[in-house]
Amino acid sequence: MSRRLRTRIVMTFSGFAVAVAAILGLSTTVFLYSVEDRLFGEQLREEAARLEGTRAMDGQWNVPRHSHLTVHESLATIPADLREQVRAEPWRGEFRGAEERHYHLHPLGAGTLRDSFPPAWLVAEVSGQLAVRPMRGDLLWRWFAVNVVTLLLAIA
């Protein structure tokens, strides 16, 4: 086998390995964020069902069980860094706020988000509950190191 052919095979293999590693890294990242978002969504749905049930009995919104959740009956009471985003896109369930804040929203009461604003919002300020974002840099460096070592071993 000529040296030129060997070099070409190694370069092709290396390029393929890097592409596979990038795709796997991207899909893992999407998976991690999806799981985290799903957990927040489930927590909001459970709390919304509880709040709507108690409102049906006593006519008012109770205080949510978790301190990072709040009920807002008007856009005017929604946090300022979130208000305009919700007004512009009321159907979205996740928003970035100022100063590293991160919000998840769930409509309370009747109505559809595409037609009108709901009677109230359940807002979760989840910055303190995020698991993936604080580890993102460390995960990226570990992923990079493992892939470099694996690629070097495969080339050798």
N, C-alpha and C positions, 0 to 999 in steps of 0.2 A: 504494500500500500504506500503510495507516495506521501511525502510529508504534506504537500498541499491538500490532498484529499483528507488526510487525518486532521489537519487544522480545520478544514471546512466542516467535517463531521463534529468535532468538538465544539466549534462555534455554534453550529445548528442545534446541537443538543443543549448547550448552555442557554441559548436564546429561548428554546422551548421550556427548559426548566424554570427560567426566570418568569416566563409568561404564566406557567402553571402556578408557581408560587404566588404571583400577583393576583391571579384569579381566586385562588384559595384564600388568600389574605383578605381580599375584598369581600368575598362571600361570608367569611367568618365575622368580619366587622358588621356587615348587614344583619347577620344572625344575632349578634350580641345586642345591637341597638333595637332590633325587633322584639327580642325577648323582654328587654327592659321596658319598652313602650307598651307591650302587651300587659305586663304586670301593673303598670300605672293605669292603663285603661280598665282593667278588671277591677282594681280598687275603686276607681271612679264609678263604674257601673253598679257595684255593690252598695256603695255609699249613697248613690243617687236613688236606688230602689228603696233603701231604708228611709231616706229623707222624704221621698214622695209618699211613702206609706204613712209616715207620721203626719205629714201635711194634710193628707186626706182625712185623718182623724181629728186633728186639732186646728187646722186652718192656717198654720204658720210653718215657716221653715225652721227646723231645729238646728242647733249647732252641730257641725260634723264631728265625728268621733276622733279624727286625727287633726293635730294642730296645723299641719301644712295645707289643710283643706278649708275653703271659705265659700259661703253662699252669697251671691250677689243678685239682687232683684233688678238691677239697672246697670247699664253700661257705665253710668257715672260713678259707680262705686268700685268698679273693676280697677285693679292697679293701673296707674298712669302709663307705665311702660308697655302695657298690654292692650289698653283701651282702643287705640286707633287700629291696631292689627285685627282685633275682633270685629270692629265696625266694618273694616274692609273685606274681611274673609270670615264671616261668622260660622261657616261650615267646617273650618279647620279645628282640629282637636289639640294641636301642639304648637306652641309659640316660644320664641326666644325673647327674653326680656333684657333689660339693661343690667349691667354689673353682674354678668354671669348667671342671672336668674333664668329659670326654665319653667315653663307653665304647660299644664295639660288642662283642658276644659271639657266639661260635659254639660249639655243642656238639661235643665230641669223643667218639669211640667210638660204641657201639651204643646204641639206646634212642630213644624219642620224647619230645619235650619235653612233650607233653600228658599222658603217662602217668607219667613219673618223671623224676628228674634224670639227666642223662647221667653217664657215668663221669668226665668231665673237661670243663673249659671252656677255650676259647681266648679270652682277653680282650685287647682292643685299647684302650689309653688314647690316644685320637686327638686330644686337645686341640691338640697341636703340629702336627698334620697338617691341621687344618681350614682350608679356603680361603674358604668363603662367610661364615662367622660374623665373622671379623675385618674383612671388607669390607662388612658389612651396612649400617652407618651411611653410609658413602661412597656405596654403591650407591643407597640410599634418597634421599639428597640429589640425586644426579645424575638419578635417575628423576623426582623432583619438579620439578627445574629444567627439564629437557627438556619435561615435560608442561605446565608453566606457560607457557613460551615458545611452544610449539606451539599451545596453546589461545588465547593472546593474539593470535598471528598469524592464526589461523583466524577469530577474532571480528572482527578488524580488517578 
